């Protein structure tokens, strides 16, 4: 598999694989057939032009109201309503679906993060707070489905056979009060519980580092089933993609090894997380 944009297979809740993309294509077909612009459809549905475009690309789930109004305005005669039944149940964005398939079958998962506590370590309230930060704002039903999908995803930590899972987290991730101090404290206590799993290692990058191998930003490394291959997943403002070719993969795994060497040991990291939690 070469480098590719992530956008095709769904897991986690009750949605059908690729349903968001299928709905988006159907929406675009009916909108263009009806000669309705993105702006005009947005005016009818109370969505912005960019939000409608995101739905057409399968990057955002439509609300129930959006589907009802769009079906009527575009004269889709119930077609959008029918396909949307497979979309709204899923809390996973279309662009994230390929990654989740690989994550669920990975023998090793290794994550460097400098923004928020990673999804695999989040509590329900923290996950909800993260979704609440989304711009443009998500609908309540999107947030509810997203939280449910994120929590379901965490079963990968304890499934059999257990994957080898490691995290390197910037200290700011532990102190940024997403959702407020009470939510953060609860989440840090949960992180400590996960750190006690035999197959999980969590390390914290101290703020005092003068050299840092993660300057280019967060990424995730996956060791495929039976460790026959390696993948790198990168996600940012402008796009998301896999790296699967050399030398990119080897260089990123080397970078992660350096990050682990620069971070506090797992034991010292646990003590630091305990200290931060106590002070909240």
Secondary structure per residue as TSV (DSSP state, phi and psi in degrees):
chain	resnum	aa	ss	phi	psi
A	1	X	-	360.0	125.6
A	2	X	-	-85.9	-179.4
A	3	X	S	-59.3	134.0
A	4	X	-	-153.0	148.4
A	5	X	B	-68.1	141.3
A	6	X	-	-89.2	116.6
A	7	X	-	-170.8	38.1
A	8	X	S	-137.3	-25.5
A	9	X	-	-124.8	133.8
A	10	X	-	-106.3	144.3
A	11	X	-	-139.9	172.9
A	12	X	S	113.3	-54.6
A	13	X	S	-124.6	-132.3
A	14	X	S	-106.4	6.5
A	15	X	-	-72.5	154.6
A	16	X	-	-83.6	142.7
A	17	X	T	-52.8	129.1
A	18	X	T	74.9	9.4
A	19	X	H	-62.6	-38.7
A	20	X	H	-63.5	-41.3
A	21	X	H	-67.5	-40.9
A	22	X	H	-63.0	-42.9
A	23	X	H	-62.7	-42.8
A	24	X	H	-60.5	-42.4
A	25	X	H	-65.3	-40.5
A	26	X	H	-66.3	-40.0
A	27	X	H	-61.7	-45.5
A	28	X	H	-62.2	-41.6
A	29	X	H	-58.3	-50.3
A	30	X	H	-69.4	-34.4
A	31	X	H	-66.7	-44.9
A	32	X	H	-69.3	-36.9
A	33	X	H	-62.7	-38.1
A	34	X	T	-82.9	-2.1
A	35	X	T	56.0	46.0
A	36	X	-	-110.0	129.4
A	37	X	-	-77.7	164.5
A	38	X	H	-58.1	-40.9
A	39	X	H	-63.3	-44.8
A	40	X	H	-66.6	-43.2
A	41	X	H	-62.7	-37.2
A	42	X	H	-62.6	-38.4
A	43	X	H	-64.1	-39.5
A	44	X	H	-70.8	-34.3
A	45	X	H	-99.8	-1.7
A	46	X	T	65.1	30.7
A	47	X	-	-112.0	154.1
A	48	X	-	-78.3	165.0
A	49	X	H	-56.8	-42.7
A	50	X	H	-67.2	-35.3
A	51	X	H	-67.3	-40.9
A	52	X	H	-63.4	-41.3
A	53	X	H	-62.4	-38.8
A	54	X	H	-62.8	-39.5
A	55	X	H	-65.2	-41.8
A	56	X	H	-65.0	-28.7
A	57	X	T	-85.8	-4.2
A	58	X	T	79.5	15.7
A	59	X	S	-91.7	-9.9
A	60	X	S	-143.5	138.7
A	61	X	-	-79.1	137.5
A	62	X	-	-78.6	147.1
A	63	X	-	-75.5	163.5
A	64	X	H	-60.9	-40.1
A	65	X	H	-64.8	-41.4
A	66	X	H	-57.4	-46.5
A	67	X	H	-62.0	-45.2
A	68	X	H	-61.6	-47.2
A	69	X	H	-67.8	-44.4
A	70	X	H	-62.6	-41.1
A	71	X	H	-60.5	-40.5
A	72	X	H	-73.0	-47.6
A	73	X	H	-62.4	-38.1
A	74	X	T	-90.9	-2.1
A	75	X	T	63.0	40.1
A	76	X	-	-80.7	-6.3
A	77	X	T	55.2	40.0
A	78	X	T	90.5	-6.1
A	79	X	H	-63.4	-42.8
A	80	X	H	-67.7	-37.7
A	81	X	H	-62.1	-39.5
A	82	X	H	-67.0	-49.2
A	83	X	H	-68.7	-33.9
A	84	X	H	-63.4	-22.9
A	85	X	T	-60.9	-28.5
A	86	X	T	-85.8	-11.5
A	87	X	T	-96.8	-47.6
A	88	X	T	-66.9	-19.6
A	89	X	T	-75.6	-18.2
A	90	X	-	-93.5	136.1
A	91	X	-	-102.7	16.9
A	92	X	S	-110.0	125.9
A	93	X	-	-64.7	146.3
A	94	X	G	-58.5	-37.2
A	95	X	G	-69.4	-14.3
A	96	X	G	-98.3	-5.7
A	97	X	H	-68.1	-43.9
A	98	X	H	-60.5	-41.3
A	99	X	H	-59.6	-44.3
A	100	X	H	-63.5	-34.6
A	101	X	H	-61.6	-45.6
A	102	X	H	-67.4	-39.0
A	103	X	H	-63.1	-42.0
A	104	X	H	-66.0	-24.6
A	105	X	T	-110.4	10.5
A	106	X	-	-75.8	145.9
A	107	X	S	-85.9	-21.5
A	108	X	E	-145.0	137.6
A	109	X	E	-130.1	123.5
A	110	X	E	-133.7	124.6
A	111	X	E	-129.1	128.9
A	112	X	E	-108.3	129.4
A	113	X	E	-138.7	136.7
A	114	X	S	-129.6	12.1
A	115	X	S	-112.5	-61.4
A	116	X	S	-137.8	168.3
A	117	X	-	-62.4	129.8
A	118	X	-	-58.4	153.0
A	119	X	G	-55.6	-35.2
A	120	X	G	-67.6	-13.1
A	121	X	G	-114.3	2.8
A	122	X	-	-82.3	149.8
A	123	X	-	-90.8	166.6
A	124	X	H	-57.0	-43.9
A	125	X	H	-69.9	-36.2
A	126	X	H	-67.7	-43.6
A	127	X	H	-59.9	-42.5
A	128	X	H	-62.3	-40.8
A	129	X	H	-64.3	-37.6
A	130	X	H	-64.2	-46.5
A	131	X	H	-63.3	-32.2
A	132	X	H	-65.6	-19.2
A	133	X	T	-81.5	-8.6
A	134	X	-	-61.7	139.8
A	135	X	S	-131.3	120.4
A	136	X	S	-63.4	156.1
A	137	X	-	-64.2	143.5
A	138	X	-	-87.8	154.7
A	139	X	-	-73.0	157.2
A	140	X	H	-56.2	-41.4
A	141	X	H	-68.6	-31.5
A	142	X	H	-67.0	-41.5
A	143	X	H	-65.7	-44.3
A	144	X	H	-60.2	-45.2
A	145	X	H	-67.4	-37.9
A	146	X	H	-64.3	-42.2
A	147	X	H	-63.6	-45.1
A	148	X	H	-60.7	-42.2
A	149	X	H	-67.0	-38.6
A	150	X	H	-65.9	-41.8
A	151	X	H	-67.5	-39.2
A	152	X	H	-63.2	-35.4
A	153	X	H	-61.4	-27.6
A	154	X	G	-69.5	-11.6
A	155	X	G	-62.3	-16.6
A	156	X	G	-61.4	-25.3
A	157	X	G	-68.3	-26.5
A	158	X	T	-122.8	7.0
A	159	X	S	-70.4	162.9
A	160	X	S	-106.3	134.4
A	161	X	S	-72.8	146.6
A	162	X	-	-71.1	133.6
A	163	X	-	-77.2	158.2
A	164	X	E	-83.4	118.2
A	165	X	E	-122.4	128.1
A	166	X	E	-132.6	149.0
A	167	X	E	-130.9	141.0
A	168	X	E	-120.3	116.6
A	169	X	E	-117.0	133.6
A	170	X	E	-66.5	146.9
A	171	X	H	-59.5	-32.8
A	172	X	H	-59.2	-28.3
A	173	X	H	-61.9	-32.4
A	174	X	H	-82.1	-17.5
A	175	X	H	-113.0	-16.5
A	176	X	S	-68.0	116.9
A	177	X	-	-81.2	58.6
A	178	X	T	-59.4	121.3
A	179	X	T	83.7	-5.1
A	180	X	-	103.1	166.0
A	181	X	H	-61.8	-40.0
A	182	X	H	-65.1	-41.7
A	183	X	H	-65.9	-41.8
A	184	X	H	-64.4	-43.3
A	185	X	H	-61.0	-45.5
A	186	X	H	-59.2	-40.4
A	187	X	H	-69.7	-41.0
A	188	X	H	-63.0	-37.5
A	189	X	H	-65.4	-35.8
A	190	X	H	-66.9	-41.8
A	191	X	H	-58.1	-41.7
A	192	X	H	-62.1	-37.8
A	193	X	H	-64.8	-42.1
A	194	X	H	-64.6	-37.6
A	195	X	H	-62.4	-19.4
A	196	X	T	-82.7	-9.1
A	197	X	S	-66.7	140.9
A	198	X	T	-63.8	-28.2
A	199	X	T	-96.4	6.5
A	200	X	E	-120.7	136.6
A	201	X	E	-129.8	129.4
A	202	X	E	-121.9	127.2
A	203	X	E	-124.8	146.8
A	204	X	E	-111.3	134.6
A	205	X	E	-87.8	118.5
A	206	X	-	-69.3	154.1
A	207	X	T	-71.6	-15.8
A	208	X	T	-85.1	0.6
A	209	X	-	-61.3	130.0
A	210	X	S	-95.2	-20.7
A	211	X	S	-122.9	145.0
A	212	X	-	-151.0	123.3
A	213	X	T	-82.5	-5.5
A	214	X	T	-107.7	25.0
A	215	X	T	-58.6	-31.0
A	216	X	T	-75.9	-6.5
A	217	X	-	113.2	176.8
A	218	X	-	-70.8	157.0
A	219	X	E	-162.9	165.5
A	220	X	E	-127.7	137.2
A	221	X	E	-111.1	136.7
A	222	X	E	-124.3	131.2
A	223	X	E	-98.8	119.8
A	224	X	-	-70.8	169.2
A	225	X	G	-50.5	135.8
A	226	X	G	59.6	16.2
A	227	X	G	53.7	39.9
A	228	X	-	-85.6	-10.1
A	229	X	-	-162.4	171.6
A	230	X	E	-134.7	145.6
A	231	X	E	-132.2	150.5
A	232	X	E	-120.5	130.2
A	233	X	E	-115.2	127.8
A	234	X	E	-124.6	134.4
A	235	X	E	-133.5	130.7
A	236	X	-	-150.7	-170.6
A	237	X	S	-61.8	-39.3
A	238	X	S	-91.6	-9.7
A	239	X	-	167.5	174.7
A	240	X	E	-137.0	142.9
A	241	X	E	-160.3	159.0
A	242	X	E	-97.1	146.6
A	243	X	E	-114.0	130.1
A	244	X	-	-135.8	2.5
A	245	X	S	-110.9	153.3
A	246	X	T	-85.1	147.5
A	247	X	T	-90.8	0.9
A	248	X	H	-57.4	-45.9
A	249	X	H	-65.4	-48.6
A	250	X	H	-60.9	-39.5
A	251	X	H	-66.7	-36.9
A	252	X	H	-72.1	-38.8
A	253	X	H	-63.5	-37.6
A	254	X	H	-64.3	-40.0
A	255	X	H	-61.9	-42.0
A	256	X	H	-66.0	-38.2
A	257	X	H	-60.5	-39.4
A	258	X	H	-66.8	-39.9
A	259	X	H	-59.2	-43.2
A	260	X	H	-64.2	-36.3
A	261	X	H	-69.9	-31.4
A	262	X	H	-80.3	-23.5
A	263	X	S	-79.3	168.0
A	264	X	-	-65.7	155.5
A	265	X	-	-64.8	159.6
A	266	X	H	-54.9	-38.4
A	267	X	H	-67.4	-46.4
A	268	X	H	-67.0	-32.0
A	269	X	H	-66.6	-42.1
A	270	X	H	-61.2	-42.3
A	271	X	H	-63.1	-38.0
A	272	X	H	-67.7	-42.4
A	273	X	H	-63.1	-41.1
A	274	X	H	-60.3	-41.0
A	275	X	H	-65.1	-44.7
A	276	X	H	-62.4	-43.0
A	277	X	H	-63.4	-40.3
A	278	X	H	-63.1	-32.9
A	279	X	H	-83.1	-6.7
A	280	X	-	-81.0	360.0
